[in-house]
């Protein structure tokens, strides 16, 4: 878990490579990873439909070439590959709808519950690793906090605060908690620089553009507030906390991999994988 641009995907990629090298089955349980790896049918199709519904709701009220973005969203996540929508989403104009942003957060919550119960739990049950580069609380809570900043106010501020508390409590439940959680605790000033270097622009919902206040200053204030909430939750849950402090990313990734591989549960898993792959002694008979 970590704020936008903190390096979650890069670290997850390195962990996947290292765990696979040790003979451990690693399954990507992110939204896109599941869609790309599971066969059609349940739970993949349901996860796809929840994903695109949440995506469409998040952009409801905005348009590209005069067409509503939520109507341009494909019916299935796998169809995004044939669509130019991901490339053009930065061109979207207009005002997002607060109730739709809130609903998108709740749809995403449902999706994470399905990911955990129908995908991650079976992988862990057979001795593999379910790897996710974005713990569900991160984006669900961010959407609710973003909605608090939106001027329309159709959903009262008190209701949004109650929802945020309930969502945090749900992700604190042992069923949704990972065996190993790692917070990338990044300075928003650094993540802003990386975002601009990487993409040349901020993504939707990363600053307060949805609230009519786009730009660097609101990125820093909003992401700083989210970083504080993520840090508080991670410390309460006993997660590993890794500071992202401006050193070369390779060093941060190396420390993250070392911290995860040194965790008791992961060390036990690696030991089991090594034992399973060791040559078995040949048993013969004496004539």
C-alpha positions in Angstrom: 0.0 0.0 0.0 1.1 3.6 -0.6 0.1 6.9 -2.2 0.0 7.4 -5.9 3.4 7.2 -7.5 5.1 5.6 -4.5 6.5 2.6 -6.4 4.1 -0.2 -5.5 4.0 -1.8 -9.0 7.8 -1.8 -9.3 8.2 -3.5 -5.9 5.5 -6.0 -6.7 7.2 -6.9 -9.9 10.5 -7.5 -8.1 8.8 -9.6 -5.4 7.1 -11.7 -8.1 10.5 -12.4 -9.8 12.3 -13.3 -6.5 9.5 -15.6 -5.2 9.2 -17.4 -8.5 13.0 -17.9 -8.6 12.6 -19.7 -5.2 10.0 -22.1 -6.7 6.9 -20.4 -5.2 3.7 -20.1 -7.1 2.9 -16.4 -7.4 -0.5 -15.2 -8.6 -1.2 -11.6 -9.4 -4.5 -10.7 -7.6 -4.8 -7.2 -8.9 -7.9 -6.4 -11.0 -5.9 -6.5 -14.3 -3.8 -9.5 -13.2 -6.9 -11.6 -12.5 -8.6 -10.7 -15.7 -5.4 -11.6 -17.6 -4.8 -15.0 -15.9 -8.2 -16.6 -15.0 -10.4 -18.5 -17.4 -13.8 -17.0 -18.4 -16.6 -17.5 -16.0 -16.8 -17.0 -12.3 -15.1 -15.2 -10.7 -13.3 -13.5 -13.6 -16.3 -12.2 -15.4 -17.8 -10.9 -12.2 -14.6 -9.2 -11.3 -14.4 -7.6 -14.8 -17.9 -6.3 -14.6 -17.3 -4.8 -11.1 -14.1 -3.2 -12.3 -15.5 -1.5 -15.4 -18.6 -0.4 -13.4 -16.5 1.2 -10.8 -14.3 2.8 -13.5 -17.4 4.2 -15.3 -18.9 5.6 -12.1 -15.7 7.3 -11.2 -15.7 9.2 -14.5 -19.4 9.8 -14.6 -20.2 13.4 -15.6 -17.0 13.9 -17.7 -16.8 13.7 -21.5 -14.4 13.1 -24.3 -15.3 14.7 -27.7 -18.7 15.5 -26.2 -19.4 11.8 -25.4 -19.9 10.8 -21.7 -16.9 8.8 -20.5 -19.1 6.3 -18.6 -20.8 5.4 -21.8 -17.5 4.9 -23.6 -16.3 2.4 -21.0 -16.3 -1.2 -22.4 -18.5 -3.8 -20.8 -15.5 -6.0 -19.9 -12.1 -5.0 -18.6 -10.4 -7.3 -21.2 -11.9 -5.1 -24.0 -9.8 -2.1 -22.8 -6.9 -3.4 -24.9 -8.9 -2.7 -28.1 -10.0 0.7 -26.8 -8.2 4.1 -26.9 -10.0 5.2 -23.8 -7.1 4.5 -21.4 -4.8 6.7 -23.6 -7.4 9.5 -23.9 -8.8 9.6 -20.4 -6.6 12.5 -19.6 -8.5 14.5 -22.1 -11.8 14.1 -20.2 -13.6 17.4 -19.5 -16.5 18.4 -17.3 -17.4 17.9 -13.7 -17.3 14.5 -11.9 -20.4 13.6 -10.0 -20.0 13.2 -6.2 -22.5 10.4 -5.7 -21.0 8.4 -8.6 -17.5 8.7 -7.1 -18.8 7.5 -3.7 -20.6 4.6 -5.4 -17.5 3.7 -7.4 -15.7 3.3 -4.1 -18.3 0.9 -2.7 -18.3 -1.1 -6.0 -14.5 -1.4 -5.6 -15.0 -2.6 -2.0 -17.2 -5.4 -3.3 -14.6 -6.3 -5.9 -11.8 -6.6 -3.4 -14.0 -8.8 -1.2 -14.5 -11.1 -4.3 -10.8 -11.0 -5.1 -9.9 -12.1 -1.6 -12.5 -14.8 -1.2 -12.6 -16.3 -4.7 -9.0 -15.8 -5.9 -6.5 -15.0 -3.1 -7.7 -17.4 -0.5 -7.6 -20.5 -2.8 -4.0 -19.6 -3.9 -2.8 -19.2 -0.3 -4.7 -22.4 0.6 -2.6 -24.5 -1.8 0.7 -22.9 -0.6 1.1 -20.1 -3.1 1.5 -16.4 -2.8 -1.4 -14.0 -3.8 0.4 -10.8 -4.6 -1.4 -7.4 -4.9 0.3 -4.1 -5.7 -2.6 -2.1 -4.2 -4.2 -3.1 -0.9 -8.0 -2.4 -1.3 -8.2 0.3 1.4 -5.9 2.6 -0.6 -8.2 3.5 -3.4 -11.5 3.0 -1.7 -10.6 5.4 1.1 -9.0 7.8 -1.3 -12.3 8.0 -3.4 -14.3 8.7 -0.2 -11.9 11.5 0.9 -12.0 12.9 -2.6 -15.8 13.0 -2.5 -15.6 15.0 0.8 -13.7 17.7 -1.2 -16.2 17.9 -4.0 -18.4 21.0 -3.9 -21.8 19.5 -4.9 -22.5 18.0 -1.5 -25.3 15.6 -2.6 -23.8 13.1 -0.1 -23.5 14.8 3.3 -20.0 15.2 4.8 -21.0 13.3 7.9 -22.2 10.3 5.8 -18.9 10.3 4.0 -16.9 10.3 7.2 -19.0 7.4 8.6 -18.5 5.5 5.4 -14.7 6.0 5.6 -14.6 4.7 9.2 -16.7 1.7 8.2 -14.5 0.9 5.2 -11.3 1.2 7.3 -12.9 -1.2 9.8 -13.8 -3.7 7.1 -10.3 -3.7 5.7 -9.0 -4.2 9.2 -10.9 -7.5 9.5 -8.5 -10.5 9.5 -10.2 -12.0 6.4 -9.2 -9.0 4.2 -5.8 -8.5 5.8 -2.8 -9.9 4.1 -0.4 -12.3 5.8 2.4 -9.8 5.0 1.5 -6.1 4.4 4.1 -3.5 3.3 3.5 0.2 3.3 5.6 2.3 1.0 5.6 5.5 3.0 6.5 8.1 0.3 7.0 11.9 0.5 4.3 13.4 -1.8 6.8 15.9 -3.2 8.9 13.0 -4.5 5.9 11.1 -5.8 4.8 14.2 -7.7 8.1 14.5 -9.4 8.1 10.9 -10.4 4.5 11.1 -11.7 5.4 14.1 -13.9 8.6 12.4 -15.1 6.7 9.2 -15.8 3.5 10.5 -17.4 3.9 14.2 -17.8 0.6 14.8 -16.0 -1.3 13.7 -13.0 -4.0 11.0 -13.1 -7.6 11.6 -12.4 -8.2 11.7 -8.6 -4.6 12.2 -7.7 -5.1 15.9 -7.0 -8.3 17.8 -6.3 -9.2 18.3 -10.0 -12.5 16.6 -9.4 -13.2 19.3 -6.8 -12.3 22.1 -9.2 -8.8 22.6 -7.7 -6.2 20.8 -9.9 -2.5 21.1 -9.7 0.7 20.5 -7.7 -0.5 22.2 -4.5 -3.6 20.1 -4.1 -1.8 17.0 -5.1 0.7 17.6 -2.2 -2.0 18.4 0.4 -4.4 15.6 -0.7 -1.7 12.9 -1.0 -0.1 14.1 2.2 -3.4 13.6 4.1 -3.9 10.1 2.5 -0.3 9.2 3.4 -1.0 10.0 7.0 -4.1 7.8 7.0 -2.3 4.9 5.3 0.6 5.2 7.8 -1.8 5.2 10.8 -3.6 2.1 9.5 -0.4 0.2 8.6 1.1 0.9 12.1 -2.1 -0.3 13.8 -2.1 -3.5 11.7 1.6 -4.2 12.4 2.6 -3.9 8.7 6.1 -3.4 7.6 6.7 0.3 6.9 9.3 1.2 4.3 10.3 4.9 3.9 10.6 6.1 0.3 13.0 9.0 0.8 14.5 9.9 -2.5 17.3 7.4 -2.7 17.6 5.4 -6.0 14.5 3.3 -6.5 16.5 0.2 -6.9 17.7 0.5 -3.3 14.2 1.0 -2.0 13.1 -2.1 -4.0 16.0 -4.1 -2.7 15.1 -3.2 0.9 11.5 -4.1 0.3 12.3 -7.5 -1.1 14.7 -8.2 1.7 12.0 -7.2 4.3 9.3 -9.4 2.8 11.6 -12.4 2.3 12.8 -12.0 5.9 9.2 -12.2 7.3 8.6 -15.4 9.3 5.7 -16.5 7.2 7.6 -16.0 3.9 10.7 -17.7 5.2 8.6 -20.7 6.1 7.0 -20.7 2.7 10.4 -20.6 1.0 11.6 -23.4 3.2 8.6 -25.6 2.2 9.2 -24.8 -1.5 12.9 -25.7 -1.2 12.0 -29.0 0.5 9.4 -29.8 -2.2 11.8 -29.2 -5.0 14.8 -31.1 -3.5 15.7 -34.5 -5.2 14.1 -37.4 -3.4 16.3 -40.4 -2.3 16.1 -43.5 -4.5 14.9 -46.5 -2.5 16.1 -49.9 -3.9 16.3 -53.5 -2.7 19.3 -55.7 -2.2 19.2 -58.9 -4.3 
